[in-house]
Amino acid sequence: MQALGIEWMTHIPAGKDGERVTARSKGKVERPFRTVKEAHDTLYHFHKPETEQQANEWLVRYLMRYARQDHRSEPHSRIEDWFVNLASGGIR
């Protein structure tokens, strides 16, 4: 990196430079993926899919059921919450 003239900085802990508080990971993205992975992987312990297509069908079926479950803090399902908070321009 020095040969290319690139300056790099290591992570600065919160308040170290006196100007900002650095971001910290809260697991908001990782948590749902882990939930789906752990729940879906248990299916394979009881019955292994015969083909990749069958595995994908199982995953889609599971995700649809997961999306219809109650939202953790709102009085509607997860998928309804997603539609309510969808940007007016749709998905990019």
MMTF fields as JSON, N, C-alpha, C and O atoms, coordinates in Angstrom:
{
  "mmtfVersion": "1.0.0",
  "mmtfProducer": "UNKNOWN",
  "numBonds": 367,
  "numAtoms": 368,
  "numGroups": 92,
  "numChains": 1,
  "numModels": 1,
  "chainsPerModel": [1],
  "groupsPerChain": [92],
  "chainIdList": ["A"],
  "bondAtomList": [4, 2, 8, 6, 12, 10, 16, 14, 20, 18, 24, 22, 28, 26, 32, 30, 36, 34, 40, 38, 44, 42, 48, 46, 52, 50, 56, 54, 60, 58, 64, 62, 68, 66, 72, 70, 76, 74, 80, 78, 84, 82, 88, 86, 92, 90, 96, 94, 100, 98, 104, 102, 108, 106, 112, 110, 116, 114, 120, 118, 124, 122, 128, 126, 132, 130, 136, 134, 140, 138, 144, 142, 148, 146, 152, 150, 156, 154, 160, 158, 164, 162, 168, 166, 172, 170, 176, 174, 180, 178, 184, 182, 188, 186, 192, 190, 196, 194, 200, 198, 204, 202, 208, 206, 212, 210, 216, 214, 220, 218, 224, 222, 228, 226, 232, 230, 236, 234, 240, 238, 244, 242, 248, 246, 252, 250, 256, 254, 260, 258, 264, 262, 268, 266, 272, 270, 276, 274, 280, 278, 284, 282, 288, 286, 292, 290, 296, 294, 300, 298, 304, 302, 308, 306, 312, 310, 316, 314, 320, 318, 324, 322, 328, 326, 332, 330, 336, 334, 340, 338, 344, 342, 348, 346, 352, 350, 356, 354, 360, 358, 364, 362],
  "bondOrderList": [1, 1, 1, 1, 1, 1, 1, 1, 1, 1, 1, 1, 1, 1, 1, 1, 1, 1, 1, 1, 1, 1, 1, 1, 1, 1, 1, 1, 1, 1, 1, 1, 1, 1, 1, 1, 1, 1, 1, 1, 1, 1, 1, 1, 1, 1, 1, 1, 1, 1, 1, 1, 1, 1, 1, 1, 1, 1, 1, 1, 1, 1, 1, 1, 1, 1, 1, 1, 1, 1, 1, 1, 1, 1, 1, 1, 1, 1, 1, 1, 1, 1, 1, 1, 1, 1, 1, 1, 1, 1, 1],
  "groupList": [{"groupName": "MET", "atomNameList": ["N", "CA", "C", "O"], "elementList": ["N", "C", "C", "O"], "formalChargeList": [0, 0, 0, 0], "bondAtomList": [1, 0, 2, 1, 3, 2], "bondOrderList": [1, 1, 2], "singleLetterCode": "M", "chemCompType": "L-PEPTIDE LINKING"}, {"groupName": "GLN", "atomNameList": ["N", "CA", "C", "O"], "elementList": ["N", "C", "C", "O"], "formalChargeList": [0, 0, 0, 0], "bondAtomList": [1, 0, 2, 1, 3, 2], "bondOrderList": [1, 1, 2], "singleLetterCode": "Q", "chemCompType": "L-PEPTIDE LINKING"}, {"groupName": "ALA", "atomNameList": ["N", "CA", "C", "O"], "elementList": ["N", "C", "C", "O"], "formalChargeList": [0, 0, 0, 0], "bondAtomList": [1, 0, 2, 1, 3, 2], "bondOrderList": [1, 1, 2], "singleLetterCode": "A", "chemCompType": "L-PEPTIDE LINKING"}, {"groupName": "LEU", "atomNameList": ["N", "CA", "C", "O"], "elementList": ["N", "C", "C", "O"], "formalChargeList": [0, 0, 0, 0], "bondAtomList": [1, 0, 2, 1, 3, 2], "bondOrderList": [1, 1, 2], "singleLetterCode": "L", "chemCompType": "L-PEPTIDE LINKING"}, {"groupName": "GLY", "atomNameList": ["N", "CA", "C", "O"], "elementList": ["N", "C", "C", "O"], "formalChargeList": [0, 0, 0, 0], "bondAtomList": [1, 0, 2, 1, 3, 2], "bondOrderList": [1, 1, 2], "singleLetterCode": "G", "chemCompType": "PEPTIDE LINKING"}, {"groupName": "ILE", "atomNameList": ["N", "CA", "C", "O"], "elementList": ["N", "C", "C", "O"], "formalChargeList": [0, 0, 0, 0], "bondAtomList": [1, 0, 2, 1, 3, 2], "bondOrderList": [1, 1, 2], "singleLetterCode": "I", "chemCompType": "L-PEPTIDE LINKING"}, {"groupName": "GLU", "atomNameList": ["N", "CA", "C", "O"], "elementList": ["N", "C", "C", "O"], "formalChargeList": [0, 0, 0, 0], "bondAtomList": [1, 0, 2, 1, 3, 2], "bondOrderList": [1, 1, 2], "singleLetterCode": "E", "chemCompType": "L-PEPTIDE LINKING"}, {"groupName": "TRP", "atomNameList": ["N", "CA", "C", "O"], "elementList": ["N", "C", "C", "O"], "formalChargeList": [0, 0, 0, 0], "bondAtomList": [1, 0, 2, 1, 3, 2], "bondOrderList": [1, 1, 2], "singleLetterCode": "W", "chemCompType": "L-PEPTIDE LINKING"}, {"groupName": "THR", "atomNameList": ["N", "CA", "C", "O"], "elementList": ["N", "C", "C", "O"], "formalChargeList": [0, 0, 0, 0], "bondAtomList": [1, 0, 2, 1, 3, 2], "bondOrderList": [1, 1, 2], "singleLetterCode": "T", "chemCompType": "L-PEPTIDE LINKING"}, {"groupName": "HIS", "atomNameList": ["N", "CA", "C", "O"], "elementList": ["N", "C", "C", "O"], "formalChargeList": [0, 0, 0, 0], "bondAtomList": [1, 0, 2, 1, 3, 2], "bondOrderList": [1, 1, 2], "singleLetterCode": "H", "chemCompType": "L-PEPTIDE LINKING"}, {"groupName": "PRO", "atomNameList": ["N", "CA", "C", "O"], "elementList": ["N", "C", "C", "O"], "formalChargeList": [0, 0, 0, 0], "bondAtomList": [1, 0, 2, 1, 3, 2], "bondOrderList": [1, 1, 2], "singleLetterCode": "P", "chemCompType": "L-PEPTIDE LINKING"}, {"groupName": "LYS", "atomNameList": ["N", "CA", "C", "O"], "elementList": ["N", "C", "C", "O"], "formalChargeList": [0, 0, 0, 0], "bondAtomList": [1, 0, 2, 1, 3, 2], "bondOrderList": [1, 1, 2], "singleLetterCode": "K", "chemCompType": "L-PEPTIDE LINKING"}, {"groupName": "ASP", "atomNameList": ["N", "CA", "C", "O"], "elementList": ["N", "C", "C", "O"], "formalChargeList": [0, 0, 0, 0], "bondAtomList": [1, 0, 2, 1, 3, 2], "bondOrderList": [1, 1, 2], "singleLetterCode": "D", "chemCompType": "L-PEPTIDE LINKING"}, {"groupName": "ARG", "atomNameList": ["N", "CA", "C", "O"], "elementList": ["N", "C", "C", "O"], "formalChargeList": [0, 0, 0, 0], "bondAtomList": [1, 0, 2, 1, 3, 2], "bondOrderList": [1, 1, 2], "singleLetterCode": "R", "chemCompType": "L-PEPTIDE LINKING"}, {"groupName": "VAL", "atomNameList": ["N", "CA", "C", "O"], "elementList": ["N", "C", "C", "O"], "formalChargeList": [0, 0, 0, 0], "bondAtomList": [1, 0, 2, 1, 3, 2], "bondOrderList": [1, 1, 2], "singleLetterCode": "V", "chemCompType": "L-PEPTIDE LINKING"}, {"groupName": "SER", "atomNameList": ["N", "CA", "C", "O"], "elementList": ["N", "C", "C", "O"], "formalChargeList": [0, 0, 0, 0], "bondAtomList": [1, 0, 2, 1, 3, 2], "bondOrderList": [1, 1, 2], "singleLetterCode": "S", "chemCompType": "L-PEPTIDE LINKING"}, {"groupName": "PHE", "atomNameList": ["N", "CA", "C", "O"], "elementList": ["N", "C", "C", "O"], "formalChargeList": [0, 0, 0, 0], "bondAtomList": [1, 0, 2, 1, 3, 2], "bondOrderList": [1, 1, 2], "singleLetterCode": "F", "chemCompType": "L-PEPTIDE LINKING"}, {"groupName": "TYR", "atomNameList": ["N", "CA", "C", "O"], "elementList": ["N", "C", "C", "O"], "formalChargeList": [0, 0, 0, 0], "bondAtomList": [1, 0, 2, 1, 3, 2], "bondOrderList": [1, 1, 2], "singleLetterCode": "Y", "chemCompType": "L-PEPTIDE LINKING"}, {"groupName": "ASN", "atomNameList": ["N", "CA", "C", "O"], "elementList": ["N", "C", "C", "O"], "formalChargeList": [0, 0, 0, 0], "bondAtomList": [1, 0, 2, 1, 3, 2], "bondOrderList": [1, 1, 2], "singleLetterCode": "N", "chemCompType": "L-PEPTIDE LINKING"}],
  "groupTypeList": [0, 1, 2, 3, 4, 5, 6, 7, 0, 8, 9, 5, 10, 2, 4, 11, 12, 4, 6, 13, 14, 8, 2, 13, 15, 11, 4, 11, 14, 6, 13, 10, 16, 13, 8, 14, 11, 6, 2, 9, 12, 8, 3, 17, 9, 16, 9, 11, 10, 6, 8, 6, 1, 1, 2, 18, 6, 7, 3, 14, 13, 17, 3, 0, 13, 17, 2, 13, 1, 12, 9, 13, 15, 6, 10, 9, 15, 13, 5, 6, 12, 7, 16, 14, 18, 3, 2, 15, 4, 4, 5, 13],
  "groupIdList": [1, 2, 3, 4, 5, 6, 7, 8, 9, 10, 11, 12, 13, 14, 15, 16, 17, 18, 19, 20, 21, 22, 23, 24, 25, 26, 27, 28, 29, 30, 31, 32, 33, 34, 35, 36, 37, 38, 39, 40, 41, 42, 43, 44, 45, 46, 47, 48, 49, 50, 51, 52, 53, 54, 55, 56, 57, 58, 59, 60, 61, 62, 63, 64, 65, 66, 67, 68, 69, 70, 71, 72, 73, 74, 75, 76, 77, 78, 79, 80, 81, 82, 83, 84, 85, 86, 87, 88, 89, 90, 91, 92],
  "secStructList": [7, 6, 6, 6, 6, 7, 7, 7, 7, 7, 7, 7, 7, 6, 6, 1, 1, 1, 1, 7, 7, 7, 7, 7, 7, 7, 7, 6, 6, 2, 2, 2, 2, 2, 2, 2, 2, 2, 2, 2, 2, 2, 2, 2, 2, 2, 7, 7, 7, 1, 1, 2, 2, 2, 2, 2, 2, 2, 2, 2, 2, 2, 2, 2, 2, 2, 2, 2, 1, 5, 7, 1, 1, 1, 1, 1, 5, 2, 2, 2, 2, 2, 2, 2, 6, 1, 7, 6, 6, 7, 7, 7],
  "xCoordList": [0.817, 0.0, 0.867, 0.518, 2.001, 2.896, 3.441, 3.575, 3.76, 4.295, 3.283, 3.663, 2.016, 0.963, 0.526, -0.324, 1.113, 0.772, -0.571, -1.221, -0.983, -2.264, -2.031, -1.228, -2.735, -2.647, -3.785, -4.935, -3.481, -4.527, -4.515, -3.492, -5.686, -5.83, -6.492, -7.451, -5.979, -6.624, -7.84, -8.03, -8.645, -9.872, -9.527, -8.623, -10.258, -10.055, -11.2, -12.359, -10.92, -11.991, -12.824, -12.397, -13.991, -14.916, -14.262, -13.699, -14.346, -13.849, -12.338, -11.846, -11.592, -10.128, -9.598, -8.652, -10.229, -9.76, -10.474, -10.13, -11.457, -12.156, -13.183, -13.806, -13.377, -14.317, -15.574, -16.644, -15.456, -16.618, -16.617, -15.601, -17.781, -17.921, -18.005, -18.863, -17.129, -17.102, -18.274, -18.806, -18.666, -19.777, -19.369, -18.194, -20.363, -20.095, -21.134, -22.269, -20.747, -21.646, -22.664, -22.313, -23.932, -24.987, -25.632, -26.525, -25.182, -25.699, -27.08, -27.745, -27.537, -28.89, -29.047, -30.134, -27.992, -28.052, -27.769, -28.453, -26.775, -26.364, -27.403, -27.539, -28.131, -29.068, -30.148, -30.35, -30.86, -31.873, -31.274, -31.871, -30.093, -29.462, -29.127, -29.318, -28.624, -28.284, -29.541, -29.531, -30.617, -31.878, -32.367, -32.736, -32.369, -32.828, -31.902, -32.368, -30.603, -29.635, -29.795, -29.854, -29.867, -29.971, -31.272, -31.275, -32.365, -33.654, -33.725, -34.253, -33.193, -33.256, -32.284, -32.606, -31.118, -30.127, -30.63, -30.248, -31.479, -31.983, -32.819, -32.913, -33.427, -34.197, -33.31, -33.748, -32.075, -31.17, -30.727, -30.278, -30.841, -30.461, -31.456, -31.096, -32.703, -33.738, -33.932, -34.208, -33.789, -34.023, -33.202, -33.431, -32.269, -31.414, -32.113, -32.683, -32.08, -32.723, -32.003, -30.79, -32.773, -32.21, -31.506, -30.542, -31.981, -31.391, -31.253, -31.816, -30.499, -30.364, -31.702, -32.047, -32.443, -33.757, -34.681, -35.404, -34.663, -35.493, -35.064, -35.909, -33.757, -33.252, -33.719, -34.116, -33.676, -34.135, -35.638, -36.086, -36.416, -37.854, -38.136, -39.013, -37.396, -37.559, -37.226, -37.924, -36.14, -35.728, -36.784, -37.116, -37.312, -38.344, -39.579, -40.154, -39.988, -41.149, -40.91, -41.793, -39.704, -39.375, -39.382, -39.936, -38.775, -38.703, -40.084, -40.337, -40.973, -42.335, -43.055, -43.771, -42.864, -43.479, -42.865, -43.577, -41.542, -40.846, -41.359, -41.57, -41.557, -41.997, -43.419, -43.776, -44.239, -45.628, -45.738, -46.81, -44.646, -44.682, -44.83, -44.547, -45.278, -45.445, -44.121, -43.07, -44.2, -43.042, -42.718, -43.621, -41.446, -41.056, -41.547, -41.707, -41.793, -42.218, -43.415, -43.844, -43.957, -45.095, -46.287, -46.1, -47.5, -48.686, -49.078, -50.263, -48.092, -48.368, -47.211, -46.261, -47.294, -46.264, -44.995, -44.987, -43.932, -42.66, -42.793, -42.277, -43.481, -43.612, -44.473, -44.202, -45.503, -46.324, -45.491, -45.643, -44.619, -43.74, -42.794, -42.51, -42.317, -41.41, -42.128, -41.568, -43.377, -44.136, -44.47, -44.425, -44.804, -45.122, -43.919, -44.072, -42.718, -41.51, -40.744, -39.615, -41.345, -40.717, -40.662, -41.639, -39.539, -39.387, -40.404, -40.796, -40.823, -41.831, -41.37, -42.189, -40.065, -39.525, -39.355, -38.921, -39.685, -39.54, -38.128, -37.352, -37.81, -36.479, -35.54, -35.904, -34.328, -33.343, -32.444, -31.539],
  "yCoordList": [-1.185, 0.0, 1.258, 2.257, 1.205, 2.363, 2.637, 3.796, 1.583, 1.753, 2.416, 3.106, 2.218, 2.821, 4.189, 4.851, 4.601, 5.893, 5.9, 6.94, 4.732, 4.626, 4.732, 3.992, 5.651, 5.79, 5.004, 5.137, 4.201, 3.454, 3.788, 4.155, 3.648, 3.939, 2.738, 2.176, 2.358, 1.284, 1.847, 3.062, 0.971, 1.392, 2.288, 1.991, 3.38, 4.308, 4.087, 4.26, 3.714, 3.494, 4.755, 5.862, 4.574, 5.682, 6.797, 6.564, 8.031, 9.199, 9.376, 10.342, 8.5, 8.557, 9.844, 10.465, 10.221, 11.422, 12.686, 13.787, 12.544, 13.696, 14.312, 15.311, 13.741, 14.324, 13.502, 14.058, 12.185, 11.353, 10.081, 9.668, 9.494, 8.184, 7.199, 7.331, 6.224, 5.287, 4.316, 4.044, 3.801, 2.857, 1.526, 1.158, 0.826, -0.508, -1.469, -1.081, -2.698, -3.702, -4.099, -4.351, -4.153, -4.557, -5.871, -6.375, -6.43, -7.71, -7.647, -8.678, -6.477, -6.355, -7.097, -7.585, -7.185, -7.916, -9.389, -10.245, -9.692, -11.068, -11.897, -13.089, -11.31, -12.057, -12.781, -13.975, -12.113, -12.842, -13.957, -15.025, -13.711, -14.753, -15.961, -17.1, -15.715, -16.822, -17.584, -18.814, -16.863, -17.498, -18.43, -19.573, -17.947, -18.753, -19.943, -21.062, -19.712, -20.792, -21.889, -23.069, -21.515, -22.517, -23.3, -24.518, -22.623, -23.306, -24.202, -25.313, -23.714, -24.481, -25.656, -26.728, -25.474, -26.564, -27.758, -28.894, -27.515, -28.644, -29.592, -30.779, -29.088, -29.96, -31.051, -32.187, -30.7, -31.65, -32.757, -33.807, -32.545, -33.599, -34.754, -35.902, -34.449, -35.471, -36.078, -37.271, -35.255, -35.732, -34.889, -33.685, -35.492, -34.767, -34.632, -35.606, -33.445, -33.279, -34.118, -34.319, -34.598, -35.449, -34.637, -35.11, -33.413, -32.568, -31.138, -30.774, -30.349, -28.936, -28.222, -27.34, -28.606, -27.995, -28.26, -27.363, -29.48, -29.801, -28.983, -28.507, -28.82, -28.013, -26.568, -25.949, -26.026, -24.656, -24.521, -23.507, -25.53, -25.499, -25.498, -24.774, -26.305, -26.334, -24.979, -24.491, -24.378, -23.079, -22.013, -21.232, -21.972, -20.99, -21.195, -20.228, -22.446, -22.742, -22.269, -21.684, -22.531, -22.093, -20.565, -20.012, -19.884, -18.421, -17.784, -16.769, -18.379, -17.841, -18.008, -17.109, -19.149, -19.371, -18.424, -17.874, -18.235, -17.333, -15.895, -15.194, -15.462, -14.093, -13.842, -12.707, -14.905, -14.744, -14.742, -14.466, -15.047, -15.039, -13.608, -12.642, -13.49, -12.174, -11.427, -12.009, -10.133, -9.265, -9.189, -9.283, -9.021, -9.052, -7.847, -7.949, -6.703, -5.519, -4.783, -3.766, -5.269, -4.618, -5.582, -6.797, -5.049, -5.909, -6.505, -6.624, -6.873, -7.507, -8.455, -8.579, -9.118, -10.087, -9.394, -8.192, -10.174, -9.628, -9.12, -8.053, -9.879, -9.476, -8.217, -7.369, -8.088, -6.876, -5.662, -4.577, -5.851, -4.772, -4.366, -3.184, -5.35, -5.07, -4.236, -3.269, -4.614, -3.86, -2.453, -1.504, -2.305, -0.988, -0.063, 1.125, -0.599, 0.227, 0.217, 0.705, -0.335, -0.348, 1.067, 1.81, 1.435, 2.786, 3.002, 2.058, 4.249, 4.549, 4.199, 3.899, 4.237, 3.888, 2.396, 1.967, 1.603, 0.155, -0.294, 0.431, -1.491, -2.062, -1.692, -1.773, -1.285, -0.952, -2.146, -2.087],
  "zCoordList": [0.0, 0.0, 0.0, -0.628, 0.709, 0.727, -0.66, -1.055, -1.41, -2.761, -3.679, -4.624, -3.415, -4.223, -3.695, -4.29, -2.578, -2.001, -1.285, -1.177, -0.796, -0.11, 1.391, 1.96, 2.018, 3.466, 4.095, 3.678, 5.078, 5.759, 7.235, 7.813, 7.82, 9.239, 9.897, 9.368, 11.037, 11.781, 12.494, 12.559, 13.019, 13.71, 14.895, 15.676, 15.009, 16.12, 17.106, 16.73, 18.34, 19.323, 19.547, 19.218, 20.097, 20.323, 21.123, 22.192, 20.582, 21.276, 21.268, 21.85, 20.645, 20.658, 19.992, 20.476, 18.878, 18.181, 18.66, 18.231, 19.537, 20.078, 19.155, 19.513, 17.969, 17.015, 16.8, 16.555, 16.889, 16.569, 17.409, 17.968, 17.469, 18.081, 16.927, 16.055, 16.918, 15.799, 15.873, 16.949, 14.717, 14.641, 15.259, 15.278, 15.757, 16.273, 15.717, 15.442, 15.557, 15.025, 16.08, 17.233, 15.674, 16.586, 16.157, 16.837, 15.027, 14.567, 13.951, 13.851, 13.534, 12.989, 11.668, 11.358, 10.902, 9.636, 9.86, 9.299, 10.669, 10.878, 11.621, 11.345, 12.543, 13.383, 12.579, 12.802, 11.645, 10.867, 10.014, 9.879, 9.435, 8.628, 9.489, 9.064, 10.707, 11.595, 12.001, 12.065, 12.275, 12.655, 11.558, 11.828, 10.325, 9.19, 8.981, 8.768, 9.039, 8.821, 9.862, 9.514, 11.137, 12.196, 12.108, 12.287, 11.838, 11.749, 10.518, 10.577, 9.41, 8.165, 8.188, 7.676, 8.764, 8.822, 9.615, 9.333, 10.6, 11.387, 10.534, 10.846, 9.466, 8.575, 7.976, 7.794, 7.674, 7.026, 7.962, 7.501, 9.274, 10.21, 10.163, 10.423, 9.833, 9.816, 8.434, 8.306, 7.405, 6.042, 5.076, 4.959, 4.396, 3.469, 2.116, 1.623, 1.507, 0.2, -0.858, -0.795, -1.824, -2.873, -3.951, -4.552, -4.204, -5.243, -4.724, -3.691, -5.461, -5.115, -5.281, -4.494, -6.3, -6.524, -5.339, -4.904, -4.817, -3.656, -2.438, -1.68, -2.252, -1.133, -1.27, -0.282, -2.484, -2.714, -2.464, -1.929, -2.844, -2.591, -1.093, -0.621, -0.353, 1.104, 1.711, 2.6, 1.212, 1.742, 1.468, 2.359, 0.256, -0.087, 0.784, 1.285, 0.966, 1.804, 3.241, 3.868, 3.749, 5.109, 5.206, 6.155, 4.239, 4.277, 4.209, 4.857, 3.425, 3.344, 4.684, 5.125, 5.32, 6.635, 7.669, 8.509, 7.606, 8.523, 8.359, 9.348, 7.116, 6.84, 7.334, 7.649, 7.403, 7.875, 9.4, 9.938, 10.102, 11.561, 12.085, 11.377, 13.335, 13.945, 14.023, 14.294, 13.78, 13.938, 15.422, 16.253, 15.771, 17.183, 17.978, 19.194, 17.327, 18.085, 17.478, 18.023, 16.376, 15.729, 15.72, 15.782, 15.645, 15.686, 14.328, 14.019, 13.532, 12.246, 11.907, 12.68, 10.759, 10.383, 9.889, 9.619, 9.778, 9.285, 7.849, 7.516, 7.004, 5.6, 5.476, 4.627, 6.312, 6.291, 6.709, 6.149, 7.686, 8.12, 6.991, 6.801, 6.255, 5.138, 4.08, 3.562, 3.757, 2.757, 3.243, 2.459, 4.521, 5.084, 4.975, 4.69, 5.202, 5.208, 3.9, 3.839, 2.851, 1.535, 0.98, 1.068, 0.416, -0.145, -1.268, -1.954, -1.444, -2.456, -3.87, -4.738, -4.095, -5.403, -5.609, -6.678, -4.612, -4.718, -4.406, -3.784, -4.842, -4.581, -5.719, -6.892, -5.359, -6.393, -6.621, -7.453]
}
